[in-house]
Structure formats: C-alpha cells, structure tokens
Amino acid sequence: MQPHSATLIGSVQRAMRLLEAVADHAYGAPAKQLAREVGLALPTAYHLLRTLTHEGYLRRDKGLFFLGEAAERLSSDAARQKTSQHDG
C-alpha cells in the first residue's frame, strides 16, 4: 500500500501555502517576499501567483498581491456553512 502522501498534489499544496501567505499581509506583498516566506523558487511562486490571479483567487495591484474575489467568496461561503451547521 502506498503512503497517504503519495496521493497529494504538490502544486496544489504550494498554491494553498501562497494563498495563506497573501492572507497574512493586510497591505499586500510582492512575489519575491511571498516566495521566500513559503520556501519556493521565485519562478515557481510567480507561475502559481499568476494562475491564482487568473482564476480570481488573488489580485495584483502595483506589484503587490492581495486576496481576490474568489477567495472572498470562499470565506463568506465557509461562514455561511458554519452558520447552517449550527442551525441544523
């Protein structure tokens, strides 16, 4: 039997770490800083950041990355799910 971690997708894990790092910066952060914080090579981080931006999970303004509308929707959906768990 293969270990559980063999079924995990590394690029998804790296993208999620970048999302969490962006969320930690209320005033945004540049790609270089985010790459350093999550331990990624800058080209890898930049490709993931561009993809997350294209999908709406991040937005970029003046070289800084911020959470995007898709990430905000996830947050509000999660809060709504929590509320409905307590109501049910």
C-alpha positions as CSV (number, residue, x, y, z in Angstrom):
1,M,0.0,0.0,0.0
2,Q,1.3,3.5,-0.9
3,P,1.6,6.1,1.8
4,H,-1.2,8.6,2.0
5,S,1.1,11.5,1.0
6,A,1.6,9.8,-2.4
7,T,-1.9,10.9,-3.4
8,L,-1.4,14.6,-2.6
9,I,-0.7,17.1,-5.4
10,G,2.3,19.2,-4.6
11,S,1.4,22.1,-6.8
12,V,-1.9,22.4,-5.0
13,Q,-0.2,22.4,-1.7
14,R,2.2,25.1,-2.8
15,A,-0.6,27.2,-4.2
16,M,-2.5,27.0,-0.9
17,R,0.6,28.0,1.0
18,L,0.9,31.0,-1.2
19,L,-2.8,31.9,-0.6
20,E,-2.3,31.7,3.1
21,A,0.8,33.8,2.9
22,V,-1.0,36.5,0.9
23,A,-3.8,36.4,3.5
24,D,-1.2,37.2,6.2
25,H,-0.4,40.6,4.6
26,A,-3.2,43.1,5.0
27,Y,-1.4,45.6,2.7
28,G,-0.3,43.1,0.1
29,A,3.0,41.5,-0.6
30,P,5.3,41.2,-3.7
31,A,6.0,37.8,-5.3
32,K,9.6,37.8,-4.1
33,Q,8.6,38.1,-0.4
34,L,5.9,35.5,-0.8
35,A,8.2,33.1,-2.5
36,R,10.7,33.5,0.3
37,E,8.1,33.1,3.1
38,V,6.8,29.8,1.7
39,G,10.1,28.4,0.6
40,L,9.6,28.4,-3.2
41,A,11.8,29.4,-6.0
42,L,10.7,32.8,-7.4
43,P,9.8,31.4,-10.9
44,T,7.6,28.7,-9.3
45,A,5.9,31.2,-7.0
46,Y,5.4,33.6,-9.8
47,H,3.7,31.0,-12.0
48,L,1.4,29.9,-9.2
49,L,0.6,33.5,-8.3
50,R,-0.3,34.3,-11.9
51,T,-2.5,31.2,-12.1
52,L,-4.3,32.2,-8.8
53,T,-4.7,35.7,-10.1
54,H,-6.1,34.5,-13.4
55,E,-8.7,32.3,-11.5
56,G,-9.7,35.2,-9.3
57,Y,-8.3,33.9,-6.0
58,L,-5.7,36.8,-6.0
59,R,-5.5,40.2,-7.5
60,R,-2.3,42.2,-8.3
61,D,-2.0,45.9,-7.8
62,K,1.2,47.9,-8.3
63,G,3.3,44.7,-7.9
64,L,1.6,43.5,-4.7
65,F,-0.7,40.5,-4.4
66,F,-3.9,40.6,-2.4
67,L,-6.8,38.1,-1.9
68,G,-9.2,38.3,-4.8
69,E,-12.9,37.9,-5.1
70,A,-12.9,34.1,-5.4
71,A,-11.0,33.8,-2.1
72,E,-13.5,36.3,-0.5
73,R,-16.4,34.2,-1.8
74,L,-14.9,31.1,-0.3
75,S,-14.6,32.9,3.0
76,S,-18.2,34.0,3.0
77,D,-19.4,30.6,1.9
78,A,-17.5,28.9,4.7
79,A,-19.0,31.3,7.3
80,R,-22.5,30.5,5.9
81,Q,-21.8,26.8,6.1
82,K,-20.7,27.1,9.7
83,T,-23.9,29.0,10.5
84,S,-26.1,26.4,8.8
85,Q,-24.4,23.6,10.7
86,H,-25.3,25.3,14.0
87,D,-28.9,25.9,12.8
88,G,-29.5,22.4,11.7
